Amino acid sequence: MGIKNVVFVVNKGFICYLMVALRTLGRNNNYPINIHLIYSNLNQRHLNQIAKICHEFHYNFKPIRINKSLFQGAPEMGHLKLETYYRIAIPNLIDANSVLYLDCDILIRSNISELFEIDFEGYALAAVFDPAYKPRQTLKLKTDSRFFNSGVMMMNLDYWRQNNLSKIVLDFAIQNHNLLLCADQCALNAIVGADYISLNKMYNYLSHLIKFDYKYITGLNNSKIVHFTGPFKPTHYLCKHPYKDLYLNELKLIPDYQLFIFKYFIINTFRILLKKLYLESLPSNIRKLQIFK
């Protein structure tokens, strides 16, 4: 098996999540991997922490600092910050035929080496269909388009470079910012459309689907990559994910774990207080309805 390429994008706020992703990747995937990390605001201490984990699992660590001004004009949306657009630039930053892109807020539960064996000649990428998002009319997608989640993608970099997709996707995001519901993911879907290979949901088990369809939870134990999608990560008091405790146990192995948890404890406490004050300001009949939402 030749050396594989895995790419993460991170900012300071997601460092601990990244380290959990790396540790669970390493524990379950014992083969040569280049870990490419795209960032703009990390310090040397952060890079040393990540390099240490990569060294533990005999991975090659390849940090790539990028100028965030290249993405000026790309719209941020809530918890989706400017860094989410960095993955669009992967084909221009990494000299490889293909890479596996992974979001940081994941838990890798088993060997995923089969993803690197996908033959996607003629396709831009391989990803998991996300039935919760239906922005077809807004994004003017073709009727046969299938909206995919971009948190786990096998990317055909040769195809991207040949078709200048990086520039086309970013330009679409900037010029059509009013159409985007979920930042670059919408732009990717608008441009790539149905031009992708659909992966089994086990490779990107989407947390938000558990909320919309409780039956979705029945396949969770067969998942290979659990993705904590949305703003409510396992550190958030509103996160009800069945693997929340498992994730927090992984997080305890990470440097600065206690400081990280304390930070989110303060943030979550503040949110609870604001919600309580908001509810108390409502008329009693409306307040009851709000409480049971």
N, C-alpha and C positions, 0 to 999 in steps of 0.2 A: 504494500500500500504506500503510494507516494504521499508527500507532505500535503496536508489540507490547509485551507485558508478560512479562518473565521474572523468576522469583523464585528466590533461593537462600537457604538457611539455613546459618549458619556459627558455629563457635566458634573460639577462638584456635588450637587444634590443627590446624584445617583451612584456615587462611588461605592457605597456599601451594597447596593443592589447588584452592581457589576461584580463585586467580589464573590457574592453568593452564586451568581451565574457561572463564574469561572471555576469555583470550587466544585460545583455539582457537575459541570462539564468534565473537569479533570478526573473526578472520581469514577465516572462512567465511560470515559472515552480515552483508552490508553493506546494512542497512536500519535505519530508526529503531526503537530498542528502549529501553524503560524497564527498567533493572536495579533490582529491588527486593531489598534485602538485609535479612533479619530476623536480629537478633542480640541478645545480652544482655550479653556480656562483652568486647567489642572496645574498644580504646583509639583515640584520634584518629589515631595513627600508622598503625594498621591501616586505618582508614577512608580516610586520605589515599592510601595505596598502591592501594586498590581504586578510588578515584575517579580516580586517574591513568590506570589501564588503561581505565576506561570513557570517559574523555575522549579517549584515543588513538583509540578506535573510534567516537567521536561518539555514545556512548550516554548517556542521562540516568541519573544515579546517584541512587537514592532509598533511603537507609538508614532502617530502622525498628527502633528499640530496643524490646524487649519485656521485660516483667517475668516472669522465670522462675517466680516463685511462683504464677503462674496455672496452672502444670502440676504443682503439688505433688501427690504421690501417684501420678503416672505412673511406671511401673517402668523403670529403666535396665537394659540387658542387655549386658554386655561392652563392645564398642566402640560400641554404640548408646546414646548419652548422651541427656540430657533434651532437648537441642536438636532431636532428631529429631521431637519432637511439635509443634514450632513451626509446621510446615507445615499442621497441622490448623486453625490460626487464620487462615490466609491470607484466607479470604472476609471476615473481620471487619476486616482490616488494609488491604486494597487495594481502591480504588474502581474496579473494572473488571468487565466481563462475564465475561472468561475470562483465564487466565494459563497460562504454561508453567512448571511447577515442575521444577527440576533439582537433583539431588544435586551436591555439590562434587567428588566423586571420579570425574570423567568426562573423556573426551577427545572433543571434537566434531570430526568429520573432514570435514564437508561442510555445505552449505546445508540448513537444516531448516525453512525458511519455510512449507512445506506443512502443517506441524503446526498452524499458526494458521488454516488454512482448514477445519479439521474442523467439520462440522455435528453437534454432539452435543446437540441439543435433546432434552430428556427423559432425558438421561444425566448422571450425576454427573461423569464424567471419562473420559479415554482413556488407556490404559496398556498395557504389554506383559505378556502371560501368562508366569508363571514356573512351569514344570512341576516344578521341584526341590522346591517346598514343597507338601505335601499335608496340611494341618491341618484338613481338612473336618470330621471328627468332633469334634475338639477345639473348634473354633470354632462348631460347629453350623451350618455353611454349608448352603445349599440344594444339592441334588444337581447342579444345572446351574451352580453357581458356578464361576468360574475364577479361581484365586488370581493376582493381579497384583503386579508389583514396583512399589513406589511411588517409586522413584528418578527416574523421568521420568514426569510426569503433565501432560496438558492438563486443567485444572480448569474446570468450568462453574460459576463463582462464583454466578451467579444461582440455579442449581439448589441449590447448597449453602445459600445464605441462605434460600431459600424452604422448605427442608426441615430447617433447623436442624441440619445435619449436623456442624458443628464441635463443638457441645456433645454431641451423641449419641455421636460417635466417641471424644471424650476421656473421657466418662463410662464408656463401655464399657471403655476401656483401664485406667482406675483401678479399676473394680469387678470386672474379670475378669483382673487382672494374672497370675494363676496359669495362665491359658490361653494367654498370649501367647508365641510362639516368637521373634518378631522385632519386638518393641515395637509402635510405632504402625501398622506395615504390616499386622500381623494384625488390629488394631482396624479399620483402614480396610476390609479385606476382609470382616470379619464384618458390618459395617454396610452397605457398598456392595454386597457380594455380586457378582452378575452384572450389576449396573446400570452397566456401563461398556463403552466401545468398545475392542475389542482392536486394538492397533497392531502393525504388523510389527516383528519382533524387531530389525531394523536400527536402530530408534530407541532401543533400550536393550539393547545387546549385553552380556549378563550374564556376568561372568567366572566365577562359580561353576559355570555350566553346562558350561564347558570341562572342568572337573575331573570332572564326573559323566558327560559324554558327549563323548568326544574328537572325534566327527564334527561336533560343533557348531562346531568351530574353522574348518571349511571355508568358512563364510559370513562370517568375520571381516573380510575385505578389502572386503566390500560394506556394512559397518556404517556408520552415520552418527553414532551416539553409542556409544562404548565405555564401559561402566560397570564400574569396578573394585570389584565387590561383595565383601563379607566383610571380615575383619580384615586380610588380607594385601594391603596397598596396594603400588604399585610400589617404594616405599622400603623394603619389608620383604624380608629375605633369603629368605623362603619363597615370595615371589611369583614364579611361573613363567610369568606371562602373556607371550604372544608380543610384545606391544606395550610391555613393560616399559622397554626401552631408548629407544624413541620417546618414552615419557612422561617419562623422566628427562632427555632432551634438552630437552623443553619446560620442565621444572622449572628447568633451568639459567638460563633467562631471567628468573627470578623473584628479586626482592630477598630477601636473607637465605637464599638457596638453600643456601649452604655450611653455615650454622648449622643449618638445617632437616635437612639430610642427616646432619650430625654427630650431632645429637640422636638420629636414628633408628639411626645406626651404634652408638651407645652402648647404646640399648635392645635392638637386635637381638643385639649381642655378649653382653649380659647374659642374654638368652633362650637363646642357644646354650650358654653356660656352665652355666645351670641344667639344660638338657636333658642335657648331658654328665654332670653330677654325678648326675642322676637315673638315667641309663642305667648308670653305673658302680656304682650301689647295687643294681642288679638281679642276680639269679643269671644265670650265663653263658647258660644255655639260653633264658631269657626275654629277655635282652638282645638276642640275635640276632634274635628275632622282632620286637622293638621297632624295631631299626635299619632293618628293611626294610619298615616300615609306610609 
